[in-house]
Amino acid sequence: MAMYLRYQGEFLSRDGVTWRIEIHQDSGEAYSHVGELTFEADGPLIIDWDVRSKEEVICGSSATVRIISPGDRTYQDMYTIEPGSIRMDVYRDDVLYWSGTLDPEFYEEPYERSSNYTVALTFSDFGVLDRLSYGLSKELTIREILEHCVERSGINTNGIDADTLTSTYFTDGVKASLGSLSVRSDNFYDEDGEPMSLKEVIEGILQPLALKIVQKAGKIWVYDLNALYHYREPRAISWSGDSSTMGTDKVANSVKITFSPYANEEEMLPEITYPYTLPEPSVLTSTFGEGLGYAYYSYWPDVSSDHQHQGEWDPNITWFAFVYPGPGLGTKIPNALSYVNPSARLFHITPVNGDVPESDGVAWTIQDNLFEMPTHGDTVFNSPSEPDGTVLMRTIRVQIPKMSTSDKDKFYLRVVLESQIDPRYNPYRDKGDHNSGVNYDEIEKYVRWVFVPFSLTIYDNSGKAVCHYDNSGVYENGAIGHLNYAKGEWKPGPGGYGSAWLAYYDTDDPLNKPGIFGWKSNRHCIGRCDLGHFKKGTKYSGYHTEPHIYASFNRLDDGEYIPYPPEGGYAEITVYAGVKMFSAELWGARIPPIEYKDNKAKACIKLLRWMLYKCPSLEVVENNIGYAVASVGDIEHVGYLNRSAHDEISIDTVCGSVDGPAPLARGVYTRVSDSSQVMELTRGGFTDCPEKLLIGTLHSQFADRKTTLSGECVLDPGMPAPLTEANQDDRLFMMSGESQDIIAGTSDATFVEFRPDEYRAQTE
């Protein structure tokens, strides 16, 4: 819906300036009649900028227009609309001067007369930002975020000027403009996905850079005090009242800046959460059934006839239920995933009487009639098979920041896929004569190495595939059990089926035990290292080698350890349906030959009852002993301003810098030109991290007393600028707040002395 002109009117101020007010309102089409505004003679328009301290970011303003209502409740619909749907533009001699949207909370009008009474309408430029939520995604420049916030505010401007009055540079001398710095959008959402308000976002992106924002002279100005002080065109304060007042600004003892980089130890991808309403366990006691919005299959401790009476299963010993969406529900995709194969099923394991862990995920295979008493029929979902490139599921894309060549060697990505690949009727009970013991033994005899195909691709902002992970060489040829030997690589373009494999094996005894049964996570892929051909391209000559797995490798946490990618972007994991199963060569057990045993292992795939998967997890871990998740806690900077003062200035920031590479830190500034993490900037001749530069700025303003002046003066319609006063020698002042009486051409203003950045942060 667009805004169309609904009311307008003009008046002449006492200093001969024509002021025009236009009120625009959301509408599906232009209004057939534009109403004429009649103004109150005394104070028809007052524009207020509240007094703001120098460390405050948003210098918002409001305007109150006083108009005569020609009839009873002519303007009453002004307070029945949504905030932001009515806008007032103020023009000074036909040039846009101020704009704001109506705040219906401040509507008032007399109720004792039916016509010709005064109605006061109050509009605000940035006030609505506190009630609007952030809604962007991906990494964006600070300018893009700010433009989004200003657009959402609904005001009309002649643009955003963030260059004239800013003075921060990169350490190589290039100006650190708002378009040259970026930050991740997921920094502005909490752990539950709730967004910050636009007001919080603006404060978050600007405050660490010592920037302020104000609407003046028809533009949005973003400025820092150092640049404002050095602006080449100071203007003089012209008093117009009978008296003015001199005072002093506050002095602070210290300043504490706490930066929360939002780099916790949680996995980058959320877990799958079953997206539908779950039934109560008490209704899940038949072998199978349907209810409102759900369907289920229930399982007993095993398939022994002891659990039946006259052919009916005993409902009092139902062990667990496999719950999945019922017919007619449509498809909901969990927030962790972007795609689920229509032949798969989202599921929830619900304990009924058994000690069974609850779990959510994606099911590819459930089948029943495997040489035992059937309970649900033959195949419920998809026969188990070797993979053929069918996509099972695909995750949402999560951001992976670019790291320098030296820094990326300090980190790995770690991919973990917890799977339940199991032949037992009840995978939460021991095997037995009535719990698929024969099939279990067959798999345990022949299967050792199990592989699930996956791909990991990095995409850029436009959605183009930049590179993908490839460990097919390790999968095909085998490797020593050590990350220095079993190492995949990054290749250009998108990944696909066959480019990478997740490996399931028993680390402690890979030649005698399979790496499946129950919920198991993948280990780092070392291929079929029992065959001994560790060099890619070397053909297997029939000799076998006991797998050489280092003890330190055994101690690694589960997962595929992936070198940090050469490019930043957005990572997407695709898991393909199906599994590969292989046997192993054993010392002194060459009969039967490995080819025979591999065929037996492959045949075991059809014995699988369960092929269930949770959501893949993706983490950034440090390349050191333990491979801990690369988390960063809150960072605190303290600077002392004046130890004789009492008050402390405390600032909490959500954007900033970290001393050292921090790939998980969502709140760090990034330089757009090379995607590097910003650690230092330069302002006022000093180079340091942004937080310490901010402390230096505040030291320059609050370490000693600064003069304040207030009183009535001639209205100054210009952009922000340094101001002089005839009796204050070479001191420069800035406007800290004013109330402009437009028809009188005057302003009741407060000015405060300020200084450029001339002190380094004192942290001791």
URFEN-V673579 format. One record per backbone hydrogen bond with DSSP energy under -0.5 kcal/mol. CO is the residue of the C=O (numbers start at 1). NH is the residue of the N-H. Records with the same first field share a line. If there is no record, write none. Layout:
CO = NH + NH
This chain:
2 = 27
4 = 25
6 = 35
7 = 23
8 = 37
9 = 21
11 = 13 + 19
13 = 16
17 = 13 + 19
18 = 93
19 = 11
20 = 91
21 = 9
22 = 24 + 89
23 = 6 + 7
24 = 87
25 = 4
27 = 2
33 = 35
35 = 8
38 = 68
41 = 43
44 = 66
45 = 742
46 = 48 + 64
47 = 740
48 = 50 + 62
49 = 738
53 = 56
57 = 59 + 213
58 = 60
59 = 215
60 = 50
61 = 125
62 = 48
63 = 65 + 123
64 = 46
65 = 67 + 121
66 = 40
67 = 69 + 119
68 = 70
69 = 116 + 117
71 = 74
73 = 76
75 = 78
76 = 79
77 = 80
82 = 85
85 = 26
86 = 102
87 = 24
88 = 100
89 = 22
90 = 97 + 98
91 = 20 + 93
92 = 95
95 = 92
97 = 218
98 = 90
100 = 88
101 = 124
102 = 84 + 104
103 = 106
104 = 107
108 = 120
117 = 69
118 = 110
119 = 67 + 121
120 = 108
121 = 65
122 = 103
123 = 63
124 = 101
126 = 129
127 = 130
128 = 131
129 = 132 + 198 + 199
132 = 198
138 = 185
140 = 183
141 = 145
142 = 146
143 = 147
144 = 148
145 = 149
146 = 150
147 = 151
148 = 152
149 = 153
150 = 154 + 155
151 = 154
159 = 161 + 220
160 = 162
161 = 222
163 = 166
165 = 224
167 = 684
168 = 176
169 = 682
170 = 173
174 = 170
175 = 177
177 = 180
178 = 142 + 143
180 = 672
181 = 142
182 = 670
183 = 140
184 = 187
185 = 188
186 = 189
188 = 196
190 = 193
194 = 190
196 = 134
197 = 201
198 = 202
199 = 203
200 = 204
201 = 205
202 = 206
203 = 207
206 = 209 + 211
207 = 210
212 = 223
213 = 59
214 = 216 + 221
216 = 219
218 = 158
219 = 216 + 221
220 = 161
221 = 214 + 223
223 = 212
224 = 228
225 = 229
226 = 230
228 = 231 + 722
235 = 724
237 = 239
238 = 714
243 = 712
245 = 710
247 = 708
252 = 642
253 = 641 + 642
254 = 649
255 = 639
256 = 258 + 651
257 = 259 + 637
258 = 260 + 653
259 = 261 + 635
261 = 667
262 = 666
263 = 632
280 = 283
281 = 284
287 = 298
289 = 296
291 = 293 + 294
293 = 326
294 = 291
295 = 324
296 = 289
297 = 322
299 = 319 + 320
304 = 307
305 = 308
307 = 314
309 = 312
312 = 309
313 = 315
314 = 317
315 = 318
317 = 301
318 = 353
319 = 352 + 354
320 = 299
321 = 323 + 350
322 = 297
323 = 348
324 = 295
326 = 329
330 = 332
332 = 334
334 = 337
336 = 396
339 = 394
341 = 344
345 = 363
346 = 325
347 = 361
348 = 323 + 350
349 = 351 + 359
350 = 321
354 = 356
359 = 349
361 = 347
362 = 613
363 = 345
365 = 611
366 = 380 + 381
368 = 370
377 = 369
378 = 368 + 380
381 = 366
385 = 579
390 = 577
392 = 341
393 = 575
394 = 338 + 339
398 = 571
400 = 569
404 = 408
405 = 409
407 = 410
408 = 411 + 564
410 = 623
411 = 564
412 = 621
413 = 562
414 = 619
415 = 560
416 = 617
417 = 419 + 522
418 = 614
419 = 421 + 520
420 = 422 + 612
421 = 517
422 = 609 + 610
425 = 427
426 = 429
432 = 435 + 437
434 = 303
436 = 440
437 = 441
438 = 442
439 = 443
440 = 444
441 = 445
442 = 446
443 = 447
448 = 450 + 515
449 = 582
450 = 504
451 = 580
452 = 502
453 = 576
454 = 500
455 = 574
456 = 469
457 = 459 + 572
458 = 466 + 467
459 = 570
460 = 463
464 = 460
466 = 493
467 = 458
468 = 491
470 = 489
471 = 475
472 = 476
473 = 477
474 = 478
475 = 528
480 = 482
481 = 550
482 = 485 + 486
485 = 487
489 = 470
491 = 468
496 = 499
499 = 471 + 472
500 = 454
502 = 452
503 = 523
504 = 450 + 515
505 = 507
509 = 512 + 513
513 = 506
518 = 421 + 520
520 = 419
522 = 559
523 = 503
526 = 479
527 = 529
528 = 531
529 = 532
530 = 545
532 = 534
534 = 536
535 = 538
537 = 539
547 = 549
548 = 481 + 550
550 = 554
551 = 555
553 = 556
559 = 561
560 = 415 + 562
562 = 413
569 = 400
570 = 459
571 = 398
572 = 457
573 = 395
574 = 455
575 = 392 + 393
580 = 451
582 = 448 + 449
586 = 589
589 = 586
593 = 597
594 = 598
595 = 599
596 = 600
597 = 601
598 = 602
599 = 603
600 = 604
601 = 604
602 = 605
603 = 606
604 = 607
605 = 608
609 = 367
610 = 422
611 = 364 + 365
612 = 420
613 = 362
617 = 416
618 = 268
619 = 414 + 621
620 = 630
621 = 412
622 = 624
624 = 627
628 = 622
629 = 631
632 = 263
635 = 259
637 = 257
639 = 255
642 = 645
647 = 253 + 254
648 = 650
649 = 256
651 = 258 + 653
653 = 260
656 = 669
658 = 660
662 = 665
663 = 401
664 = 666
665 = 668
666 = 184
667 = 656
669 = 678
670 = 182 + 672
671 = 675 + 676
676 = 671
677 = 679
681 = 688
682 = 169
683 = 686
686 = 683
688 = 681
689 = 693
690 = 694
691 = 695
692 = 696
693 = 697
694 = 698
695 = 699
696 = 700
697 = 701
698 = 702
699 = 703
702 = 252
706 = 249
707 = 753
708 = 247
709 = 751
710 = 245
711 = 749
712 = 240 + 241
713 = 747
715 = 717
722 = 235
723 = 733
724 = 237
725 = 728
728 = 731
732 = 754
733 = 723
734 = 752
736 = 52
737 = 750
738 = 49
739 = 741 + 748
740 = 47 + 742
741 = 745 + 746
743 = 14
745 = 715
746 = 741
747 = 713 + 749
748 = 739
749 = 711
750 = 736 + 737
751 = 709
752 = 734
756 = 758
761 = 763
762 = 640
